[in-house]
Amino acid sequence: MSVAKVIEITASSSKGFEDAISQGIARAAETVDGIQGAWVAEQKVVVSGGKVSEYRVTMKVSFLLGGGEPKAKNGKSKKR
């Protein structure tokens, strides 16, 4: 049985929405194992001097919860 959890994160970039998404997922993956997917819940821009200065995304990121049998390096369950 698999159980997933969903967290909400916000990321920003001066380059564009795609870069904000990539940076947000990369940063989340540094501390969250088992990320399975994400969906963009909101997109916003910061305007400065009449120009877009920052792109922001709010994402819902899903990941599998750990637990059950410990996994070996080959991905198979270890016997206790």
A tleap script that builds the chain and sets N, CA, C and O, in Angstrom:
source leaprc.protein.ff14SB
mol = sequence {
  NMET SER VAL ALA LYS VAL ILE GLU ILE THR
  ALA SER SER SER LYS GLY PHE GLU ASP ALA
  ILE SER GLN GLY ILE ALA ARG ALA ALA GLU
  THR VAL ASP GLY ILE GLN GLY ALA TRP VAL
  ALA GLU GLN LYS VAL VAL VAL SER GLY GLY
  LYS VAL SER GLU TYR ARG VAL THR MET LYS
  VAL SER PHE LEU LEU GLY GLY GLY GLU PRO
  LYS ALA LYS ASN GLY LYS SER LYS LYS CARG
}
set mol.1.N position { 0.843 -1.176 0.000 }
set mol.1.CA position { 0.000 0.000 0.000 }
set mol.1.C position { 0.887 1.238 0.000 }
set mol.1.O position { 1.886 1.294 0.717 }
set mol.2.N position { 0.525 2.214 -0.795 }
set mol.2.CA position { 1.241 3.484 -0.838 }
set mol.2.C position { 0.346 4.593 -0.320 }
set mol.2.O position { -0.856 4.618 -0.581 }
set mol.3.N position { 0.953 5.508 0.418 }
set mol.3.CA position { 0.241 6.681 0.914 }
set mol.3.C position { 1.054 7.899 0.527 }
set mol.3.O position { 2.266 7.937 0.737 }
set mol.4.N position { 0.390 8.893 -0.037 }
set mol.4.CA position { 1.078 10.112 -0.459 }
set mol.4.C position { 0.644 11.289 0.402 }
set mol.4.O position { -0.451 11.305 0.964 }
set mol.5.N position { 1.519 12.255 0.487 }
set mol.5.CA position { 1.232 13.501 1.197 }
set mol.5.C position { 1.411 14.633 0.203 }
set mol.5.O position { 2.215 14.524 -0.722 }
set mol.6.N position { 0.675 15.715 0.382 }
set mol.6.CA position { 0.777 16.882 -0.491 }
set mol.6.C position { 1.181 18.079 0.353 }
set mol.6.O position { 0.581 18.351 1.394 }
set mol.7.N position { 2.203 18.791 -0.105 }
set mol.7.CA position { 2.628 20.026 0.555 }
set mol.7.C position { 2.508 21.167 -0.452 }
set mol.7.O position { 2.489 20.940 -1.661 }
set mol.8.N position { 2.429 22.369 0.048 }
set mol.8.CA position { 2.358 23.540 -0.825 }
set mol.8.C position { 3.647 24.336 -0.682 }
set mol.8.O position { 4.085 24.632 0.430 }
set mol.9.N position { 4.251 24.681 -1.821 }
set mol.9.CA position { 5.473 25.477 -1.800 }
set mol.9.C position { 5.312 26.659 -2.761 }
set mol.9.O position { 4.509 26.612 -3.693 }
set mol.10.N position { 6.076 27.699 -2.521 }
set mol.10.CA position { 6.117 28.859 -3.409 }
set mol.10.C position { 7.561 29.071 -3.817 }
set mol.10.O position { 8.467 29.010 -2.986 }
set mol.11.N position { 7.772 29.320 -5.103 }
set mol.11.CA position { 9.118 29.551 -5.627 }
set mol.11.C position { 9.082 30.754 -6.563 }
set mol.11.O position { 8.038 31.095 -7.120 }
set mol.12.N position { 10.236 31.390 -6.725 }
set mol.12.CA position { 10.285 32.556 -7.599 }
set mol.12.C position { 11.538 32.538 -8.462 }
set mol.12.O position { 12.523 31.864 -8.159 }
set mol.13.N position { 11.465 33.302 -9.550 }
set mol.13.CA position { 12.584 33.410 -10.481 }
set mol.13.C position { 12.477 34.738 -11.215 }
set mol.13.O position { 11.379 35.242 -11.448 }
set mol.14.N position { 13.603 35.290 -11.569 }
set mol.14.CA position { 13.599 36.494 -12.398 }
set mol.14.C position { 13.557 36.131 -13.881 }
set mol.14.O position { 13.391 37.008 -14.730 }
set mol.15.N position { 13.707 34.834 -14.199 }
set mol.15.CA position { 13.763 34.376 -15.594 }
set mol.15.C position { 12.399 34.024 -16.175 }
set mol.15.O position { 12.119 34.366 -17.324 }
set mol.16.N position { 11.546 33.352 -15.412 }
set mol.16.CA position { 10.241 32.959 -15.931 }
set mol.16.C position { 9.578 31.922 -15.059 }
set mol.16.O position { 10.156 31.441 -14.084 }
set mol.17.N position { 8.341 31.579 -15.428 }
set mol.17.CA position { 7.573 30.610 -14.645 }
set mol.17.C position { 8.215 29.225 -14.665 }
set mol.17.O position { 8.283 28.564 -13.629 }
set mol.18.N position { 8.684 28.781 -15.824 }
set mol.18.CA position { 9.307 27.451 -15.908 }
set mol.18.C position { 10.523 27.346 -15.006 }
set mol.18.O position { 10.740 26.313 -14.372 }
set mol.19.N position { 11.316 28.403 -14.945 }
set mol.19.CA position { 12.494 28.401 -14.076 }
set mol.19.C position { 12.074 28.376 -12.605 }
set mol.19.O position { 12.703 27.699 -11.792 }
set mol.20.N position { 11.023 29.105 -12.266 }
set mol.20.CA position { 10.532 29.097 -10.883 }
set mol.20.C position { 10.065 27.696 -10.495 }
set mol.20.O position { 10.318 27.240 -9.380 }
set mol.21.N position { 9.380 27.009 -11.423 }
set mol.21.CA position { 8.920 25.644 -11.162 }
set mol.21.C position { 10.115 24.718 -10.958 }
set mol.21.O position { 10.153 23.956 -9.991 }
set mol.22.N position { 11.085 24.780 -11.859 }
set mol.22.CA position { 12.268 23.912 -11.765 }
set mol.22.C position { 13.037 24.157 -10.482 }
set mol.22.O position { 13.458 23.207 -9.822 }
set mol.23.N position { 13.225 25.411 -10.122 }
set mol.23.CA position { 13.961 25.735 -8.892 }
set mol.23.C position { 13.192 25.275 -7.655 }
set mol.23.O position { 13.791 24.773 -6.703 }
set mol.24.N position { 11.879 25.442 -7.663 }
set mol.24.CA position { 11.072 25.023 -6.526 }
set mol.24.C position { 11.120 23.521 -6.307 }
set mol.24.O position { 11.263 23.059 -5.175 }
set mol.25.N position { 11.002 22.756 -7.388 }
set mol.25.CA position { 11.067 21.297 -7.275 }
set mol.25.C position { 12.455 20.854 -6.842 }
set mol.25.O position { 12.589 19.978 -5.987 }
set mol.26.N position { 13.494 21.454 -7.427 }
set mol.26.CA position { 14.866 21.093 -7.057 }
set mol.26.C position { 15.124 21.365 -5.576 }
set mol.26.O position { 15.755 20.555 -4.897 }
set mol.27.N position { 14.646 22.485 -5.081 }
set mol.27.CA position { 14.862 22.825 -3.669 }
set mol.27.C position { 14.068 21.894 -2.761 }
set mol.27.O position { 14.581 21.453 -1.732 }
set mol.28.N position { 12.827 21.589 -3.125 }
set mol.28.CA position { 12.015 20.674 -2.314 }
set mol.28.C position { 12.659 19.297 -2.267 }
set mol.28.O position { 12.635 18.639 -1.226 }
set mol.29.N position { 13.233 18.854 -3.379 }
set mol.29.CA position { 13.850 17.524 -3.453 }
set mol.29.C position { 15.083 17.411 -2.561 }
set mol.29.O position { 15.518 16.301 -2.253 }
set mol.30.N position { 15.651 18.535 -2.143 }
set mol.30.CA position { 16.802 18.494 -1.218 }
set mol.30.C position { 16.393 17.988 0.164 }
set mol.30.O position { 17.220 17.431 0.887 }
set mol.31.N position { 15.134 18.174 0.536 }
set mol.31.CA position { 14.706 17.781 1.880 }
set mol.31.C position { 13.533 16.807 1.897 }
set mol.31.O position { 13.209 16.256 2.949 }
set mol.32.N position { 12.895 16.587 0.758 }
set mol.32.CA position { 11.739 15.691 0.690 }
set mol.32.C position { 12.072 14.541 -0.260 }
set mol.32.O position { 12.394 14.766 -1.427 }
set mol.33.N position { 11.993 13.316 0.244 }
set mol.33.CA position { 12.234 12.140 -0.588 }
set mol.33.C position { 10.936 11.676 -1.239 }
set mol.33.O position { 9.848 11.893 -0.706 }
set mol.34.N position { 11.064 11.045 -2.376 }
set mol.34.CA position { 9.925 10.385 -3.005 }
set mol.34.C position { 8.940 11.298 -3.703 }
set mol.34.O position { 7.766 10.949 -3.825 }
set mol.35.N position { 9.391 12.478 -4.172 }
set mol.35.CA position { 8.474 13.365 -4.885 }
set mol.35.C position { 7.969 12.652 -6.129 }
set mol.35.O position { 8.753 12.129 -6.921 }
set mol.36.N position { 6.655 12.637 -6.291 }
set mol.36.CA position { 6.013 11.945 -7.407 }
set mol.36.C position { 5.488 12.894 -8.463 }
set mol.36.O position { 5.412 12.531 -9.637 }
set mol.37.N position { 5.126 14.101 -8.068 }
set mol.37.CA position { 4.572 15.043 -9.026 }
set mol.37.C position { 4.220 16.360 -8.364 }
set mol.37.O position { 4.346 16.520 -7.150 }
set mol.38.N position { 3.774 17.303 -9.189 }
set mol.38.CA position { 3.375 18.610 -8.675 }
set mol.38.C position { 2.409 19.246 -9.658 }
set mol.38.O position { 2.415 18.931 -10.848 }
set mol.39.N position { 1.593 20.130 -9.156 }
set mol.39.CA position { 0.764 20.915 -10.046 }
set mol.39.C position { 0.797 22.361 -9.579 }
set mol.39.O position { 0.853 22.653 -8.384 }
set mol.40.N position { 0.762 23.256 -10.556 }
set mol.40.CA position { 0.833 24.682 -10.277 }
set mol.40.C position { -0.563 25.156 -9.899 }
set mol.40.O position { -1.505 25.056 -10.685 }
set mol.41.N position { -0.677 25.674 -8.683 }
set mol.41.CA position { -1.964 26.149 -8.189 }
set mol.41.C position { -2.168 27.627 -8.520 }
set mol.41.O position { -3.298 28.086 -8.683 }
set mol.42.N position { -1.050 28.371 -8.617 }
set mol.42.CA position { -1.160 29.807 -8.829 }
set mol.42.C position { 0.106 30.347 -9.469 }
set mol.42.O position { 1.208 29.887 -9.169 }
set mol.43.N position { -0.053 31.315 -10.343 }
set mol.43.CA position { 1.070 32.018 -10.942 }
set mol.43.C position { 0.865 33.507 -10.690 }
set mol.43.O position { -0.243 34.024 -10.832 }
set mol.44.N position { 1.951 34.195 -10.311 }
set mol.44.CA position { 1.884 35.631 -10.069 }
set mol.44.C position { 3.150 36.277 -10.611 }
set mol.44.O position { 4.175 35.615 -10.777 }
set mol.45.N position { 3.074 37.544 -10.880 }
set mol.45.CA position { 4.268 38.294 -11.250 }
set mol.45.C position { 4.387 39.510 -10.347 }
set mol.45.O position { 3.393 40.036 -9.846 }
set mol.46.N position { 5.637 39.948 -10.149 }
set mol.46.CA position { 5.921 41.188 -9.448 }
set mol.46.C position { 6.303 42.200 -10.522 }
set mol.46.O position { 7.150 41.930 -11.374 }
set mol.47.N position { 5.672 43.354 -10.470 }
set mol.47.CA position { 5.935 44.390 -11.465 }
set mol.47.C position { 6.693 45.530 -10.801 }
set mol.47.O position { 6.325 46.004 -9.726 }
set mol.48.N position { 7.756 45.956 -11.467 }
set mol.48.CA position { 8.575 47.054 -10.970 }
set mol.48.C position { 8.911 47.971 -12.144 }
set mol.48.O position { 9.483 47.526 -13.138 }
set mol.49.N position { 8.563 49.221 -12.031 }
set mol.49.CA position { 8.843 50.171 -13.101 }
set mol.49.C position { 8.122 49.839 -14.398 }
set mol.49.O position { 8.632 50.111 -15.485 }
set mol.50.N position { 6.941 49.254 -14.283 }
set mol.50.CA position { 6.161 48.907 -15.456 }
set mol.50.C position { 6.615 47.641 -16.161 }
set mol.50.O position { 6.114 47.328 -17.241 }
set mol.51.N position { 7.566 46.895 -15.566 }
set mol.51.CA position { 8.060 45.655 -16.175 }
set mol.51.C position { 7.996 44.515 -15.160 }
set mol.51.O position { 8.072 44.733 -13.950 }
set mol.52.N position { 7.857 43.318 -15.671 }
set mol.52.CA position { 7.859 42.143 -14.802 }
set mol.52.C position { 9.272 41.950 -14.260 }
set mol.52.O position { 10.228 41.829 -15.026 }
set mol.53.N position { 9.396 41.922 -12.936 }
set mol.53.CA position { 10.710 41.744 -12.315 }
set mol.53.C position { 10.881 40.371 -11.674 }
set mol.53.O position { 12.003 39.928 -11.428 }
set mol.54.N position { 9.760 39.701 -11.404 }
set mol.54.CA position { 9.845 38.394 -10.757 }
set mol.54.C position { 8.611 37.567 -11.094 }
set mol.54.O position { 7.495 38.083 -11.151 }
set mol.55.N position { 8.834 36.276 -11.316 }
set mol.55.CA position { 7.773 35.316 -11.593 }
set mol.55.C position { 7.648 34.410 -10.379 }
set mol.55.O position { 8.647 33.881 -9.892 }
set mol.56.N position { 6.426 34.229 -9.888 }
set mol.56.CA position { 6.205 33.396 -8.710 }
set mol.56.C position { 5.176 32.319 -9.003 }
set mol.56.O position { 4.176 32.561 -9.679 }
set mol.57.N position { 5.434 31.136 -8.486 }
set mol.57.CA position { 4.483 30.031 -8.610 }
set mol.57.C position { 4.229 29.428 -7.240 }
set mol.57.O position { 5.133 29.316 -6.412 }
set mol.58.N position { 3.009 29.052 -7.025 }
set mol.58.CA position { 2.644 28.273 -5.846 }
set mol.58.C position { 2.259 26.902 -6.372 }
set mol.58.O position { 1.392 26.767 -7.235 }
set mol.59.N position { 2.925 25.883 -5.832 }
set mol.59.CA position { 2.721 24.515 -6.310 }
set mol.59.C position { 2.290 23.602 -5.182 }
set mol.59.O position { 2.644 23.811 -4.022 }
set mol.60.N position { 1.533 22.600 -5.534 }
set mol.60.CA position { 1.210 21.509 -4.625 }
set mol.60.C position { 2.072 20.339 -5.064 }
set mol.60.O position { 1.979 19.881 -6.202 }
set mol.61.N position { 2.911 19.858 -4.156 }
set mol.61.CA position { 3.892 18.809 -4.452 }
set mol.61.C position { 3.490 17.548 -3.699 }
set mol.61.O position { 3.273 17.584 -2.488 }
set mol.62.N position { 3.393 16.434 -4.421 }
set mol.62.CA position { 3.019 15.172 -3.779 }
set mol.62.C position { 4.232 14.256 -3.678 }
set mol.62.O position { 5.070 14.200 -4.578 }
set mol.63.N position { 4.303 13.540 -2.562 }
set mol.63.CA position { 5.391 12.588 -2.349 }
set mol.63.C position { 4.880 11.418 -1.538 }
set mol.63.O position { 3.928 11.537 -0.766 }
set mol.64.N position { 5.533 10.280 -1.730 }
set mol.64.CA position { 5.141 9.076 -1.002 }
set mol.64.C position { 5.688 9.118 0.409 }
set mol.64.O position { 6.832 9.513 0.634 }
set mol.65.N position { 4.867 8.711 1.348 }
set mol.65.CA position { 5.312 8.622 2.732 }
set mol.65.C position { 6.146 7.366 2.914 }
set mol.65.O position { 5.837 6.317 2.349 }
set mol.66.N position { 7.194 7.477 3.699 }
set mol.66.CA position { 8.038 6.326 3.990 }
set mol.66.C position { 7.348 5.431 5.004 }
set mol.66.O position { 6.250 5.724 5.477 }
set mol.67.N position { 8.011 4.348 5.321 }
set mol.67.CA position { 7.441 3.438 6.309 }
set mol.67.C position { 7.400 2.037 5.765 }
set mol.67.O position { 7.864 1.770 4.657 }
set mol.68.N position { 6.854 1.163 6.533 }
set mol.68.CA position { 6.795 -0.228 6.118 }
set mol.68.C position { 8.173 -0.850 6.198 }
set mol.68.O position { 8.971 -0.492 7.064 }
set mol.69.N position { 8.452 -1.768 5.310 }
set mol.69.CA position { 9.734 -2.454 5.286 }
set mol.69.C position { 10.840 -1.529 4.796 }
set mol.69.O position { 10.637 -0.801 3.824 }
set mol.70.N position { 11.998 -1.537 5.436 }
set mol.70.CA position { 13.117 -0.745 4.925 }
set mol.70.C position { 13.522 -1.243 3.542 }
set mol.70.O position { 13.401 -2.431 3.246 }
set mol.71.N position { 13.991 -0.356 2.719 }
set mol.71.CA position { 14.391 -0.712 1.357 }
set mol.71.C position { 15.904 -0.867 1.268 }
set mol.71.O position { 16.653 -0.088 1.858 }
set mol.72.N position { 16.342 -1.865 0.536 }
set mol.72.CA position { 17.761 -2.038 0.234 }
set mol.72.C position { 18.119 -1.074 -0.889 }
set mol.72.O position { 17.238 -0.445 -1.475 }
set mol.73.N position { 19.403 -0.957 -1.189 }
set mol.73.CA position { 19.843 -0.062 -2.242 }
set mol.73.C position { 19.277 -0.454 -3.610 }
set mol.73.O position { 19.134 0.395 -4.490 }
set mol.74.N position { 18.959 -1.728 -3.785 }
set mol.74.CA position { 18.402 -2.167 -5.058 }
set mol.74.C position { 16.879 -1.953 -5.141 }
set mol.74.O position { 16.257 -2.323 -6.136 }
set mol.75.N position { 16.284 -1.360 -4.103 }
set mol.75.CA position { 14.856 -1.044 -4.106 }
set mol.75.C position { 13.959 -2.151 -3.577 }
set mol.75.O position { 12.749 -1.961 -3.455 }
set mol.76.N position { 14.542 -3.315 -3.260 }
set mol.76.CA position { 13.746 -4.432 -2.736 }
set mol.76.C position { 13.674 -4.340 -1.211 }
set mol.76.O position { 14.579 -3.801 -0.574 }
set mol.77.N position { 12.624 -4.853 -0.648 }
set mol.77.CA position { 12.456 -4.821 0.804 }
set mol.77.C position { 13.497 -5.695 1.482 }
set mol.77.O position { 13.826 -6.779 1.001 }
set mol.78.N position { 14.014 -5.207 2.611 }
set mol.78.CA position { 14.938 -5.992 3.433 }
set mol.78.C position { 14.123 -6.816 4.416 }
set mol.78.O position { 13.069 -6.372 4.872 }
set mol.79.N position { 14.589 -7.987 4.742 }
set mol.79.CA position { 13.960 -8.792 5.793 }
set mol.79.C position { 14.534 -8.339 7.121 }
set mol.79.O position { 15.729 -8.061 7.223 }
set mol.80.N position { 13.694 -8.265 8.130 }
set mol.80.CA position { 14.185 -7.846 9.449 }
set mol.80.C position { 14.566 -9.039 10.269 }
set mol.80.O position { 15.002 -8.890 11.410 }
savepdb mol mol.pdb
quit
